[in-house]
Amino acid sequence: MTLIPWWAGKPAVWDMTVVCTSTGSYLNSSAREAGAAAEFAASRKTAKYVSLAASYIFFPIAVETQGPLSEEARQLQCDLGRRISASSGDDREMSFLFQRLLLSCSALTLSCCTTVFMLSTGRTRSHSSFITLNLIFRPTLGTEYKG
């Protein structure tokens, strides 16, 4: 939740979902159109949190492991990038924000693929994958990697 009002005096809240496009429930729609799985996940989140609309601006952020974002996620990212650019005076802030999200999604995809590979081969998680995720996500104090 934002600490200051986002729009029309209401704070913003969001719920982020990362969907795997190769999962059976998303495979048909993902094969037809890029971003379809993200849009479906975002619509489910919107329905789930419909009661928040009276007090908050809700953003369902859905990202596919292959890269596409839901429309609401793209709009939020553009708006956030514009606000950061206006505050800092640097027009590149939106690009930096998009790059950070891309790196985070890539790290998550790497983690998912590594986990699937290790489960199928019986291997254990290597220390190097922890370091990669830690460098990109930089967990806050009090949290630790439980993978």
N, C-alpha and C positions, 0 to 999 in steps of 0.2 A: 504494500500500500504506500502511496506517496504521502509525504508529510505535509505538503502544501496542496491546495486545490489544483486539480489538473485542468478542469474546464467547468464552467457554470457553477463554481463554488463547490464542486464535488471532488473528493480525492479519487485517484485511479487505483484500481486493484487488477491483478492479472493472475492467470493460472496457465502455466506452461506445460505443454505436452509434446513429447517427441514420439512420432509414430514411425514404425518400420514398414516401408512400402512393400516388402516381400512377405509380410504376414498374410495369411489366408483371407482375413477379413478385409484387407485393403488391396489385395492383388489385382482384382478385376478393374476397380476404379483407377488404380495407379497405372495400369497398362493402357487405359484409354486416354488419360490426361495427367500431365505433370501437376502436382499440387492437389490432386483430388483427395488424397488421404488426409492431408493437412486441413483442407476445407471441411471434410466430414468430422474430423476430431474437434475442430473449432466450433462447429455447429452443435456438437454434443456438449461441449463446455458451456456454450451460451445457454442452452436449455437447462443445464444443471444449476447455473447461477442466476437464473432469471429474477429471483427475488432481490438481488443486489442492486438492480437498476434504480430503485427509488433513492438510494443513498450514495451510490458509487458509480463511477465510470468503469465498466468492466471490459477488459481486453483478454479474449481467449487467444493465447499465443500457441500456435501449433506449428511444429517444424517436422519435416520428413527427414529421415536419416540420409536420404539421397540429396537433400539440399533445399527443396522448395519450402517456402513459408506460406502460411495462410494469409489471406488478404488483410485481415485485422492486424496480424503480426507485422506485415510490411508497412501498413499505415502508422502503427505505433512507432516502429523503428524510424520511419521518415520524420514523424513529428518530433520524436525525441532527439534525433540528429539535428533538426532545425533549431530546437530549443538550446541544445548544447552549443551549437555554432554561434547562435545569437549571444549567448552568455560569455563564451570564450573569445569570440571575434575571429575564430579560425574556421574557414569554410570547409576544411577537410574533415571535420568532426564526424559528419554523417558517414563518410567513407571508412573512417576508423571504426565506427560502431558496426558497420556491415562486416568488416574484416574480422572483428572480435567474435561476432556471432558465427561466422563461417568457421573460424578456428575451433570454437567450442563445439559446433556440430561435428566437425571432422574428428575431434578427440573422442566425442561420444560414440561415433560410428566405429572408430578404431577400437574402443573399449568393448563395444558389443561384438564386433567380429572376433576380437581376441578371446573373449569369453566363450563364444560358440566354438571356436577352434579348440580351445583348451578342454571344453566339456566333451567334444567329440574324440579327442586324442587322449584324455585322461591326464593331461599336464596341469601344473599349478601356475597361478599367476606370477609373472616375473616382476621383479622390482622396477624394471625400466618402464613398464606401462604405468605404474603408480607415479613415477617421476613425471612422465609426460602429462598425465591428467592434472597433477598438482601444479605444474608450471602454467598450464592454460587456465584452469578454473580458480586457482588460488583460494582455497577454502578460508572462510572467516574463522576467527578465534573460537574455540570451543567445538569445532567440527573436525572430523577426521575421516579419512578414506576408509570405507568398510568393505571394499571390493575384494 
